[in-house]
Every structure is written in structure tokens, then in C-alpha cells.
Amino acid sequence: MSEHNKHPQKIESNHEQYVNIAEEVEKNFHRLEAEHESGIEQTEELQAEHIKESVEKEARASKETDTDVYREQESQPAADMYSHHAELKKDTYKKTLQNTQAQLSPTQRSFSTFIHHPTVETASEIASKTIARPTGIAYGAIAATIGVAVALFFAYRYGFTYNYLLFIILFSAGYLISTIIELGLAKFNKLSRKKS
């Protein structure tokens, strides 16, 4: 105990030094923390300004490019633009067809190549617009049904044999007549619209 009493001033002065050092460290810590936060804020502000400038620069460049493209499009005739679109569509079709055919077996691939030959495709397109008409099929079926019913009635009544080819002939006749009438009406409507 006597040793503790001998150096009380030294202990107090050490304690005061530690307190002063702790206060200084705390002040420095707060100062550094404030500088760091302001530095981060300044860095963020600089980054935001840099981003804003680059966005504005890109917008100006994009606007100029859009204006140039628009001017070029105005100078090009519409038919030229449509031809580019048609070429793009044709190229896409060819690539899709090639990719699909690459996944087929050899026999399926050869059949697909035959079917998608330009001559066969053109004939198929024309046929799809003219031959496979739902109204023609409906009227052909109606004509065949009525014609066969009448022929069977007369065959039963008068005793002659019924020819099965009659169904095909009646169906074809009904189909052709209704298709010709339908196409004629479509032409007539088209001409009457042009006149008015």
C-alpha cells in the first residue's frame, strides 16, 4: 500500500495523458470519418456528373445518328425500303429452312428439299389460293350428295345399275361450278370497288 501512496501523482498524470490521447484519437477519428464521408460524397457526385455527361453525350450522338438515318430514309424511295425488307425476309426463310432440314433424316431432308424447291412452292401457293377453297368443297359435297341420292332413286325405281364414278363426277362438277362462281363474284366486287 505504501507504493500506491508514493506515486499517486504519477498515476493521475498517466490517466490524464491516456484520457487526452483517447480524446485526440476520437477527434481524429471523427475528423477522418467526416473527411471520408465527404470524400465519398464528392466521389459519388463526380461519378454522377460523369455518368450524366456520358448519357447526354450518347443522347446527342444517338439523336444525330437518328436524324441522319431519318434523312437517308427520306431520300430513299419507299420501294427500295420494301425490297430490303423482302430480301431480309427471304434470307431469314432460307436460313430457317436450312436449319430445320439439317435436323431431319436423309429421306425427310430430300423430300423437304423437293417440296421447298422454288418451282414446287410457287405451284403450291397458286393451288392453295385457287384449288383448296372451302366453299368449293362444300358445294361439291352438296352436289354429290343430291346427285347420288337422285341417281340411287332412279336406279332403284327403274332397275339400272349405279355407277360409283358418278359421285366423283358430281363432286368435281359442284366444286368447279362453285369455284368459278366465287372467283367471278370476287372479280366483279373488285371491279365495282374500283369504279366507286
Contacts in CASP RR format, 6 or more apart in sequence:
PFRMAT RR
TARGET T0000
AUTHOR 0000-0000-0000
METHOD contacts of the structure
MODEL  1
MSEHNKHPQKIESNHEQYVNIAEEVEKNFHRLEAEHESGIEQTEELQAEH
IKESVEKEARASKETDTDVYREQESQPAADMYSHHAELKKDTYKKTLQNT
QAQLSPTQRSFSTFIHHPTVETASEIASKTIARPTGIAYGAIAATIGVAV
ALFFAYRYGFTYNYLLFIILFSAGYLISTIIELGLAKFNKLSRKKS
4 11 0 8 1.000
73 81 0 8 1.000
97 112 0 8 1.000
97 116 0 8 1.000
100 112 0 8 1.000
101 109 0 8 1.000
101 112 0 8 1.000
101 113 0 8 1.000
102 109 0 8 1.000
104 112 0 8 1.000
114 120 0 8 1.000
115 121 0 8 1.000
115 124 0 8 1.000
130 179 0 8 1.000
130 183 0 8 1.000
133 178 0 8 1.000
133 179 0 8 1.000
133 182 0 8 1.000
135 178 0 8 1.000
135 179 0 8 1.000
135 182 0 8 1.000
136 174 0 8 1.000
136 175 0 8 1.000
136 178 0 8 1.000
136 179 0 8 1.000
136 182 0 8 1.000
137 175 0 8 1.000
138 178 0 8 1.000
139 174 0 8 1.000
139 175 0 8 1.000
139 177 0 8 1.000
139 178 0 8 1.000
140 170 0 8 1.000
140 171 0 8 1.000
140 172 0 8 1.000
140 173 0 8 1.000
140 174 0 8 1.000
140 175 0 8 1.000
140 178 0 8 1.000
141 171 0 8 1.000
142 174 0 8 1.000
143 170 0 8 1.000
143 171 0 8 1.000
143 173 0 8 1.000
143 174 0 8 1.000
143 175 0 8 1.000
143 177 0 8 1.000
144 167 0 8 1.000
144 170 0 8 1.000
144 171 0 8 1.000
144 174 0 8 1.000
147 166 0 8 1.000
147 170 0 8 1.000
148 166 0 8 1.000
148 167 0 8 1.000
148 170 0 8 1.000
151 162 0 8 1.000
151 166 0 8 1.000
152 162 0 8 1.000
154 160 0 8 1.000
155 161 0 8 1.000
155 162 0 8 1.000
END
